[in-house]
Every structure is written in C-alpha cells, then in structure tokens.
Amino acid sequence: MKALSVRNLDVWFGVGRDQVDAVKRATFYVNAGASFGIVGESGSGKSTILRAVTGLIPTWSGEIEVDGRHVQHKRGREFYKLVQMVFQDPYASLHPRHSVDQVLSETLQLHGFKDIDARVRGLLDDVGLGPSFRFRYPHQLSGGQRQRVAIARALAPEPKILLLDEPTSALDVSVQAEILNLLNDLRAEHKLTFVMVSHDLSVVGHMCEEVAVMKDGEMVEVMDIETMRAMTPRHEYTKHLLEASLNYSA
C-alpha cells in the first residue's frame, strides 16, 4: 500500500510577473514502511516539496494522497496525526523558553492524549535521552540532543510518515551517524515511512531504498538505491551529481 502519493505537483511563489516556479510536475510514490530520498543541489526544490506536502506552503497544485486519502490545501488535526516533519536546524525548531517537558507535553495535549507523563518519559527513552533531560531548556542541550528532542516531538502524535528535511546537515560530523542510526531504529520499531531530503548522497544511500534526483525544480530521475550505488543512472545530470559526490568524498 502507498503511504504517500504525489502527482504532478507544482509549487510557486509570487504572482504574475513575479511568480517563481519552484517545483514543476513532481511525481513520486512511497510505499508504507519504505524510505524515499530526494536529492539535488541547493535551490533545486527538494525541501519545497516537503513543505508543500506538510502544508507550510499554500501555493501548490496537483494531487497529494496520504494513506489513500486526498490532501486538501487546509490541513486538519487528522493530517498531522499521520504526517510530521523534522527540520534541518535543531537550534531554530525549538522554542528557546520552553523546556523539553513543555515541548513534548504541549504536543501531546494538542493531539488529545491523556497519559502525558508516561508518554513524555516514553518519548525521551525512544530517542535515547534519559529523564534528566526532561526539564532542560534548548540552550542546555547540544545540537544532537536538540535534534533528538525535535524527533521526539515529531513522534508524539504517533504518525505514520516522517518528512526529514536535511535532519543531520546542521550537526557535527561525529553526531550525524548517531542521529541517522537512531532514525533507522525508530523506523523499524514504529513501522514508519520516511521521505528524506538531503544534498548528501552517502546519507541517502545509508537511509533509503529509492531516490529522486531534482534539477531546477524538476524530478529528472527516480531510481532504486542499487542503481545509484552501481553508478548506472539513466540521466546525464544524475551521473554528474554522482561523480561530483565521489570527487568530493575523495
């Protein structure tokens, strides 16, 4: 069963002569329990797709289906019980004056949960943070710890789909692998579906089974991860991206 279907998605900013077409006719499908990657250079439109899916950008057209249901422009609570997003910058995504307990408790209350105390403890345990972190504030946490709190917040409504917008790019290299391994463990434990945006092909290779390549707002190719690892894509731009990634790694 398809957890997420996106067909002929157009996303734009501005009107009239000032209109900029950020995403053009993007189409992809993600099966339940799968992990799908979107890669491309900066400005290619990859993060814009996630923001349109999650309702942060209202100017879009096309078809979006989540769990077999059409998504309207106005999202309700039921949508956000199914779909949550983890953002790139853990420093910006947490309120500086809210403790970890407040962040998680308020999210749980918003989604109608009653056993708040037990659920907060469970969420912290899920992301590898002990009870001593519960009443800390963001400035008392490292970047990796903040991102763990952000992941816990995304898990709070018990979603089926996590949209991951460069979830490790703002972190130190030594912490990135820990967060990626945590996400893989959570995906298996909670039977989650991932859509991950990244500029780092090695991250996508570690996390995903399929990957879409974007250039100038268009998806030029969707391939399985074995094709990417074998360096045998169909599109010339994808070949260029893979070769550039190898040269950068070297």
Secondary structure, 3 states (H helix, E strand, C coil): CEEEEEEEEEEEECCHHHCEEEEEEEEEEEECCCEEEEEECCCCCHHHHHHHHCCCCCCEEEEEEECCEECCCCCCHHHHHHEEEECCCCCCCCCCCCCHHHHHHHHHHHCCCCCHHHHHHHHHHHCCCCHHHCCCCHHHCCHHHHHHHHHHHHHCCCCCEEEEECCCCCCCHHHHHHHHHHHHHHHHHHCCEEEEEECCHHHHHHHCCEEEEEECCEEEEEEEHHHHHCCCCCCHHHHHHHHHHHHHHC
